[in-house]
Amino acid sequence: MVATRQGANPPTVDTVTTSIPRHRDLTLDLARVVCVLVVVFVHLLLVGVGRNPDGSPFIINPVSGERWFAPATWIAEIMPMFFVVGGFAAKVGWESAQRRGESASTFVRTRLRRLALPALPLFIVLTAALTAVLVLGVDPDLADAIAVPVGSVLWFLAAYALAQALAPWMIRWHERNPWLALVVLFAGAFFVDVVRLVVGIQSLGLDRIPADGYGIGDELFGLPNVGFVWLFAQQIGFCLRDGWFSRLRWWNLVMIVAGFACLGLLVILGEYSASMLTNQWPPTLPLAVLAVIQAALLTLLHRPLTAIMDRRFAQAIVFFLGSRLMSVYLWHVPAIVLLTGVQLLWLPMPDPGTGAWWLTRPVFVIAVLLVVWAISTITKRWESPARFSPRGGPPMPSPSPPLPSSSSNPWRSRATDSTCHWPSSAWCAPRSQSTSLKTAPPLVPASATETMPPSPR
């Protein structure tokens, strides 16, 4: 097996073929990439640019008022999946760290560093841009209309960092009494929602903070659920790692059906929005339910997803996108703002919500990804560097943002006991030729035993 160490020449496709751990479950990497692409696409749907009859431009949200939009968010709200997969990866990484004799503080410090460093360029750019706006005297409303959406994606970094920082201790709680941990976190989320409803909304009469503004709203009383809801989702990831969801296929179906029924009851009988995107901030109980649904669905689809990832071309695409997944998440909104500005200045614009507008959405997704990739050529030095061990090669990307992400989430190879981390660049796709993709053996053999317990027969 070829051994490529940090600082050596980048591995080629053939090198990667022999160095990817045989037991790595690539379906989780596929899930992370798909989830980030869903985030990008949803954000593109929320921005519609057009011109008034007098030629003046306008920007609206063309889809949130549509009747189909709220039900669609029951599928498109995939943020719980990031924390589920992050919990799975954290438990794998913690198990590996324990075998190496690594302390909890070292484990947490390493993960948080790999989560925070890729965000530094964005913080620097935002700080410089907002300072320039203040100095130049730009209209504050216009500045807020741009700065708030661009900065809004950063909530995920804080929430994910909190979950990852507590992972060693939450894993220990899970190992001692998994059901108690789940019940306490779920009950805590319910209690916070009740307090927010009774105190923040009914007693104090607070409203939600406008999406493009600041202030004090009922969200203040829901902030504790940043811990309860997302830690619950992370605990579900621990359960996924332990094989809870892989024992009986019919049980996954029951959980999916019961979960969606529970969401319906919460919306009908409770004060929850039918849109799961609205329920996302502050996080509410429906997102905890979605975490269970999505973990069950991922397990149910494990075999077909594995078949997809046995294909070399699929692996190359996941490598290509996954190697910059953190940059995609952090920079896709600035890229959308940039492209929107270009569209306002020079490009013809179909009316938002029309058939022609919908046809442009896939084109804009590609354009956003190209802009982000261009940005990542500058910011890649802040991404986690590739680390190669004598027995294992570049790993697949991890969720942090993930997700959506960022932090490196080690995956253990049972055969070599090696660990993998985010690659610093996509070795497979750009360096491979179409012929090699067709004729070379798969990066991970189909017969390899998977890290994630396979779905039951």
Buried (B, 14 or more C-beta within 10 A) or exposed (E): EBBBEEEEEBBBBBBBBBBBBBBBBBBBBBBBBBBBBBBBBBBBBBBBBBEEEEEEBEEBBBBBEEEEBBEBBBBBBBBBBBBBBBBBBBBBBBEBBBEEEBEBEEBBEBBBEBBBBBBEBBBEBBEEBBEEBEEEEEEEEEBBBBBBBBBBBBBBBEBBBBBBBBBBEBBEBBEEEBEEBBEBBBEBBBBBBBBBBEBBBEEEEBEBBEEEEEEEBBBBBBEBBBBBBBBBBBBBBBBBBBEBBBEEBEBBEEBBEBBBEBBEEBBEEBEBBBBBBBBBBBBBBBBBBBBBBBBBBBBBBBEEBBEBBBBBBBBBBBBBBBBBBBBBBBBBBBBBBBBBEEBBEEEEBBBBBEEEBBEBEEEBBEBBBEBBBEBBEEBBEBBBBBBBBEBBBBBBBBBBBBBBBBBBBBBBBBEBBBBBBBBBBBBBBEBBEEEBBEEBEBBBEEEBEBBBBBBBE
